[in-house]
Amino acid sequence: MAAGATNESNYGVPEFLSWDELQRVPENVASEIELWDGRVVRNRRGPLEHQRFAVRMRNALESNARTAMRDRSGGDGRPPCWQVEVETNIFFTEDKSSFLTPDFLVRRCLPRGADTSAADVVVVGEVLSGSDTPKRRAWKMDRYAEAGIPWYWEVELDSAATWDVSAVRAYELAQVPAAGLVVKPLRPAVYVPVGEWEPGDGGIDFPEPFGLRITWEDLAF
């Protein structure tokens, strides 16, 4: 069973839904639903501060992306193009029976109104607060890794005290080599931590997927 799913839906909807059926669910209910193999998965929104920090992280990433797009050219001579969004569905299957809605993401540029597939995404990020259990966090990370999304980011909030950012972490996708192992790896691709920053570290510097420089003032409550 998918993490967060229950045998009896808490939403007054069936345990399984197609994408078309989900479109007929009231918006206030549908906004808290994700699907995995058609199963309804709860995606409880955090408090107002949760969304606030997702937007601030999105704004900081977009500012860096715009700078990189002005300063760099791709292999074909054209500048690279990235879009940064919040709470945007990532579709893992063509029939939309599996999708997750991260707090923020960076994707390659798509036409206006186009759906976002996992193949389009280069960074996926979550803002962690009290409602994010370790099991739920690990389950989502595994799904993103299986889909081949190169980078996973976390913004951790000190929700017990000031509702400020307590840490930011970056993870890079790595393939687990099976050669030489007695037992086949449970997961062929995993995220490994490659960066961690806390207030007082002087800000966030990271080279991928474009040069990132984020100050704590950018994220401050």
N, C-alpha and C positions, 0 to 999 in steps of 0.2 A: 504494500500500500504506500502511496506517495506520502511523504512527510507532510503533516498538516491536514491530511484528508481524514474523514470520518465515515463510518458506515451509514450514518443518517445525517444528511446535510443540516447544518445550522442555519441555512438561509431559506428554508422552505422550498428548495429546488431539488431535483433528483441528484443522486450521487454522481451520475454521469450526464454530460451534456455535450452536444456538438457546438461548434462555433456559431452556427446559425441559431441554434436554440438559445445560446447565451445572449445573443443580441435582443432577444425578447424578454430578458430578465430586467426588472427595474434597475436603473442606473446606480442607485445607491447600494444595491446588492451586488450588481455585476462588477463594480469598481473594486470590490474586495475578493474577487474570485480570479484564480489562475486555473489553467487546465493542464493536466499531465496524462497523456494517453486517454483523454476524454474524461478523466476523473476530476471532480471539483476539488480544488485545493484552496484552502483558506489563505488569503494574503492580507492579513489584518494591517491596516494603516496605523502607524505610530501617532503620537500626539503632534500638535502643531509644530513643535520644535523639530520634529523629525523631518517634516517637509521643508522647513526653513533651511536646515543645513543641507539637504539634498539640492535645493535651488542654489545655495551659495557655492557648493562644490561644482555644480553645473556651470555657474557663471565664471568661476575661476578657470575651469577647464576650457570653456569656450574662448575666454580672453587669450589663453595660451595658444589654442588652436588657430585663432585668427592671426596671431602674430606669426606662427609657423607657416601658415598658408601664404602670407605676404613675403616671407623670407626664403622659402624653399621651392624647388622645382622637382618634379618627379623624373623618372628615367626617360619619359617621352618629351621632356622639356616643359610640360605643363605643371603648375603647382598642385600639390596634393590637396584633397578636399575632405574635410571632416565636419560632421554635425554633432552637436552635443545636446542631449535631450534628458528630460526627467520623466519618470513613471511612464515609459513607453514599452508597449508589448514587444517581446522578442519571440518570434515564431520559430519552432524547431521542426515543424512538419508542414507539408504543403496544405494539408486539410485543416490546419490550425487547431488540431486536437491537443497539441502541447505548446503552451506558451507560458512565459514567466514575465513579470513586470518589475524590473529592478528599479532602484531609486534614481539612478542616473546612468547614462551610457554615452560612449563615443562611437559613432558609426561612420563608415564611408558615406559620402554624400549620395543621397537618393532623391528622385523627383518628388515634388510636393505631393503628399498624400499616399506615398508608397508605404507598404508594410515593411517592417524591419525583420529580416531573417537573421538567424544566428550567424550566418556567413558574412553578413554586413557589419557585424559589431567587432570593434577592436578593443574596447574597454567596457567592462560592466562593473557597476559599483552599488554597494549597499550602505545605508546608514544604519548602524546597529544601536538599538535601544532595548528597553526592558522586555519587549514582546518578542525579541529574536532569540529563540532557544538555540543552544549549540547544535542540536540535532537538525533543526530547520536550516541553520546557517550552512552546515556541512552538506546537507542534501542539495541545496541550491548551488553551492560551489561545484559539487560533482556534476550537476547537469550542465553548467556553463563549461566545465572542463571537457566533458564528453563531446560538446558541440564545437570545440576547438577555438573558443574565444581567447585571444592571446593574453589579455590582462584582466585581473580582477582586483578591485580596490574596496577597502572598507574604511568608513568613517565611524569611529566609536565615540558615543556620547557619554558623558558623566551624568547620567540621568538621575543619580541618587543625590546629586549636590546642586550644581549650577546650571545644568543643561548646556554645558559647553563641550567642545571637542576635547577628548582626552587622548586620542591617538588617531593617526591615519596610517594605513598599511597598504602596501602594493604587493601583488603576487603575480608571478609569471608562469605561463603554462609550460609544463615540461612533460616529455614523453618518458615513460618508464620502460627501460630496455628489458625484454624478456629473455634474451640470450644469456645462458649461463645460470639461470634461475631454476631451481628444482620445481617450484610451484609457479604457475602462471599468475602474474599480477592481477589483483582484483580489479584494478582500474588502470588502463594503459596510459592515461593522461591525468596529471594532477597539477595543482597550483603549489608553487613553492614560494615562500616569502623572500622578497628581494629588496624591500624597503620598509622602514617603520620610523615614524616621526611623532614626537610629542611636543606640546607647547614648551617653549624655551630652547628648542633645537635650532632656532634661527630660520625656520621656514622649510618648505618642501621643495627639494630639487630632484628631478628625475628625467632621464633622457628619452623615455618612450611613452606613447607612440610618436610624440613630438616633444621638444624641449619644454619641460614643465618647471615653472617657478611660482609657487603659491605661498603667500605670507599668511601668518596666523591671523592677521587683521582681516584678510579676505574671508575667513571662516568664523570670525569672532561672533559671539552671541550679541 
